Amino acid sequence: TMNASSITAGTMATARLGSGTASSSTVLYGDQTYKAEPTSVINNIGFYAKMSALGSNVSSDTATKIPANTEVFDIGGDYDNSSNYRFTVPAGGDGQYLFFATVEGYTTSVSECQETWGIFYINGAADTDVAVYRKLEFNADLARSLPVCWTAALDLSAADYVELYGSLTHTTTAAYFQKGSGFGCIRLTDTS
């Protein structure tokens, strides 16, 4: 045997690194064996999208889809940022996903925003489970801008889709979702 520190120049024969056959379709694993390259990568699905500008005026206490039209990243191209503003699980993408979201309510006048709500819609329906529904409430004390941020682990199957909705409780005629409101996800496990 030879200490690795003694190797100062040249190349090491691949046969000395591990057992098996080194080739363009194998990789060396930590157990010093060459094995076929993995064909499935768990974290090959994910996205993050946000609003690029102040949203349209919204009525008080009305669930409104957040138009997250600017993709920061979209691994696999599974987020629609132009019309539906939704993430759709691709074929073979069954698994657990970690979603994250920020919804910020904003009023043009000081002290008129009372609550900001954020909720994920799954396959077109509101999911009011505590894990995917968040509300920031000021009750009698009003603010101009209220952000709410949360994460949720969702078990999804191919063709399921997730959308982000928000709602504001306010005392003004000019209330909006703030630029930067948005959501994203990354697949944690593969159950396909």
VENLINKA-V95669 format. One line per field, one symbol per residue. psi: psi as a letter, one per 30 degrees, with the letter a starting at -180 (. if undefined). A space follows every 10 residues. Layout:
psi = ???
This chain:
psi = lkkeffjfla lkkeffflla kkafgllklf ghkklkkkfk kehgkllkkl kflkalkklk hkkkkjijfj kelijfhgkj gfefhlkkkl kggkakkjkk lkkjkklfkk hfkekkkkkk kkhfkkjgke fgkkkkkfcf kllekjkkkl lkkkjllkfk lklkllkkjl hlfiklkkkf kalllkkelj g.
